[in-house]
Amino acid sequence: MKKATIVLITLAALGAGTLIGTSFVDKNTAESPAAGKTESVSLGSTGGAPRFRFIAPGDLEVEMDEFGIAQPSATSENFVGQDEAWKTETVTIELPVDGGVEYKAILEQGASIVFDWTTNGGQVYTDFHGHDDDFGDDFFVRYEEREGRDQSGMIVAAFSGEHGWYWLNLEDGPTTITLRVAGFFKEIIRIEVEG
């Protein structure tokens, strides 16, 4: 996975949490053995979304039981059980000159998808974002906005709703996009764009 993708995912989770007043990272009082100090941060509500904890060597002390066997250090924080079945879908999208379209994965809060899209060589503008009417008509979270020919990534839904892509063809001729999505989504929907 590209470093930029990892940074984007982390920033999206943290940024979306800040945007909607929700914490996606456990911010309880934590003690770092490596740093030798205790940090106190208030714990925000996740509203049911999973908590993620990232650890590095030295962050945790390995504990042994009475038989000298190492005990698990990780908890269930990074495990997210799913009600939806794992599935995959591939969609081929034909964009005419100046054509735009949206495709969205319908996700429950805490569900995740891994995705990849590529063009047949044409340049497109893309806006990867999510929204849900329950937050109001003007609410949306932008994960990434850019121009390009491909993108790969993943998302853990910060809220239930539509999470996906708007594409606009930037070429003088038609462009084909192939979108591949795998994960715990309800369905992939197409939204026609006016104009």
C-alpha positions as CSV (number, residue, x, y, z in Angstrom):
1,M,0.0,0.0,0.0
2,K,1.4,3.4,-0.9
3,K,2.4,5.7,1.9
4,A,0.1,8.5,0.6
5,T,-2.9,6.0,0.8
6,I,-2.0,5.1,4.4
7,V,-1.8,8.8,5.4
8,L,-5.0,9.5,3.6
9,I,-6.9,6.7,5.4
10,T,-5.6,7.8,8.7
11,L,-6.3,11.5,8.1
12,A,-9.8,10.6,6.7
13,A,-10.6,8.7,9.9
14,L,-9.3,11.3,12.2
15,G,-10.5,14.3,10.2
16,A,-14.0,12.9,9.7
17,G,-14.2,12.2,13.4
18,T,-13.3,15.8,14.2
19,L,-15.7,17.0,11.6
20,I,-18.7,15.2,13.1
21,G,-17.5,15.3,16.7
22,T,-16.6,11.6,16.9
23,S,-13.4,9.9,17.9
24,F,-12.3,6.9,15.8
25,V,-9.1,6.4,17.8
26,D,-9.2,5.4,21.5
27,K,-8.0,8.4,23.3
28,N,-8.3,7.1,26.9
29,T,-5.6,7.8,29.3
30,A,-2.6,5.9,27.9
31,E,0.8,5.0,29.2
32,S,3.6,4.6,26.8
33,P,6.4,2.4,28.3
34,A,8.8,3.6,25.6
35,A,8.2,7.3,26.5
36,G,7.8,6.6,30.2
37,K,4.9,9.1,30.6
38,T,1.2,9.1,30.8
39,E,-1.0,11.2,28.4
40,S,-4.5,12.2,29.3
41,V,-6.9,12.9,26.5
42,S,-10.7,12.9,26.8
43,L,-12.5,10.1,25.1
44,G,-15.0,11.1,22.4
45,S,-18.0,9.1,21.5
46,T,-17.7,6.8,18.5
47,G,-21.4,6.4,18.1
48,G,-20.9,2.7,17.4
49,A,-18.0,3.0,15.0
50,P,-14.9,0.9,15.7
51,R,-11.9,2.1,17.7
52,F,-8.5,1.6,16.2
53,R,-5.2,1.5,18.1
54,F,-1.9,1.6,16.3
55,I,1.1,0.2,18.2
56,A,4.9,0.1,17.6
57,P,7.6,-2.0,19.3
58,G,8.2,-0.6,22.7
59,D,4.6,0.8,23.1
60,L,3.5,-2.3,25.0
61,E,5.1,-4.4,27.6
62,V,4.9,-8.2,27.0
63,E,3.3,-9.9,30.0
64,M,4.0,-13.5,30.8
65,D,1.7,-15.9,32.7
66,E,2.8,-18.2,35.5
67,F,4.1,-20.7,33.0
68,G,6.3,-18.2,31.1
69,I,3.9,-18.0,28.1
70,A,3.5,-14.6,26.5
71,Q,0.0,-13.1,26.9
72,P,-1.8,-11.3,24.1
73,S,-1.1,-7.6,24.0
74,A,-3.7,-6.5,21.5
75,T,-7.4,-6.3,22.4
76,S,-10.4,-6.5,20.2
77,E,-10.2,-2.7,19.4
78,N,-9.1,-3.4,15.8
79,F,-11.5,-6.2,15.1
80,V,-14.8,-5.3,13.4
81,G,-17.3,-8.0,13.0
82,Q,-19.7,-7.5,10.1
83,D,-23.4,-8.3,9.4
84,E,-23.0,-7.9,5.7
85,A,-21.4,-10.7,3.7
86,W,-18.1,-10.1,2.0
87,K,-18.6,-9.4,-1.7
88,T,-16.9,-8.0,-4.7
89,E,-18.2,-6.0,-7.7
90,T,-16.7,-4.7,-10.9
91,V,-18.3,-1.8,-12.8
92,T,-17.4,-0.5,-16.2
93,I,-18.2,3.2,-16.7
94,E,-18.3,4.9,-20.0
95,L,-17.8,8.7,-19.8
96,P,-18.6,10.8,-22.8
97,V,-16.7,14.1,-23.5
98,D,-17.4,16.4,-20.6
99,G,-19.4,13.6,-19.0
100,G,-19.7,13.2,-15.2
101,V,-21.2,10.5,-13.0
102,E,-21.2,9.3,-9.4
103,Y,-21.0,5.8,-8.0
104,K,-21.5,5.2,-4.3
105,A,-21.1,2.2,-2.0
106,I,-23.9,2.0,0.5
107,L,-22.2,1.3,3.9
108,E,-23.2,0.9,7.5
109,Q,-21.2,2.7,10.1
110,G,-18.0,0.7,10.7
111,A,-18.2,-1.3,7.4
112,S,-15.2,-1.2,5.2
113,I,-14.4,-1.5,1.5
114,V,-11.2,-1.8,-0.5
115,F,-11.3,-0.3,-4.0
116,D,-9.4,0.2,-7.1
117,W,-10.3,2.2,-10.3
118,T,-8.4,2.8,-13.5
119,T,-9.1,4.5,-16.8
120,N,-8.3,3.3,-20.3
121,G,-5.6,6.0,-20.2
122,G,-7.8,9.1,-20.1
123,Q,-7.4,11.8,-17.4
124,V,-10.4,12.3,-15.1
125,Y,-11.2,14.7,-12.2
126,T,-12.4,12.7,-9.2
127,D,-13.9,13.7,-5.9
128,F,-14.0,10.8,-3.4
129,H,-16.6,11.7,-0.7
130,G,-19.3,10.5,1.6
131,H,-22.6,11.8,2.8
132,D,-25.9,10.9,4.6
133,D,-29.1,12.8,4.6
134,D,-29.5,12.2,8.4
135,F,-26.8,14.8,8.9
136,G,-28.6,17.4,6.8
137,D,-28.6,18.3,3.1
138,D,-25.3,20.2,3.3
139,F,-23.2,17.6,5.1
140,F,-20.5,15.7,3.3
141,V,-17.0,14.5,4.0
142,R,-14.4,14.8,1.3
143,Y,-11.8,12.1,1.5
144,E,-9.8,13.2,-1.6
145,E,-10.1,15.4,-4.6
146,R,-7.7,15.2,-7.5
147,E,-7.1,14.5,-11.2
148,G,-5.6,11.2,-12.4
149,R,-5.9,7.9,-14.2
150,D,-6.2,5.5,-11.3
151,Q,-6.6,5.2,-7.5
152,S,-6.5,2.5,-4.9
153,G,-7.5,2.7,-1.3
154,M,-9.8,1.6,1.5
155,I,-12.3,3.2,3.8
156,V,-13.9,2.4,7.1
157,A,-17.3,4.2,7.1
158,A,-17.4,6.9,9.8
159,F,-21.2,7.0,9.4
160,S,-23.9,5.0,7.6
161,G,-24.6,6.3,4.2
162,E,-23.2,6.7,0.7
163,H,-19.4,6.7,0.2
164,G,-17.9,6.9,-3.3
165,W,-16.7,8.7,-6.3
166,Y,-17.7,11.5,-8.7
167,W,-15.8,11.4,-11.9
168,L,-15.6,14.0,-14.7
169,N,-14.0,13.2,-18.1
170,L,-11.2,15.7,-18.8
171,E,-10.3,14.2,-22.3
172,D,-11.4,15.3,-25.8
173,G,-12.9,11.9,-26.4
174,P,-14.7,9.2,-24.4
175,T,-13.0,7.7,-21.4
176,T,-13.7,4.3,-19.8
177,I,-13.3,3.7,-16.0
178,T,-13.2,0.3,-14.4
179,L,-14.1,0.3,-10.8
180,R,-13.5,-2.7,-8.5
181,V,-14.9,-2.8,-5.0
182,A,-14.6,-5.5,-2.3
183,G,-15.8,-5.5,1.2
184,F,-18.9,-5.2,3.4
185,F,-21.1,-2.9,1.3
186,K,-24.9,-3.3,0.8
187,E,-24.8,-2.3,-2.9
188,I,-23.1,0.0,-5.4
189,I,-25.4,2.6,-6.9
190,R,-25.1,4.9,-9.9
191,I,-26.2,8.5,-9.5
192,E,-26.7,10.5,-12.7
193,V,-25.2,14.0,-12.7
194,E,-27.1,16.8,-14.3
195,G,-25.4,19.4,-16.4
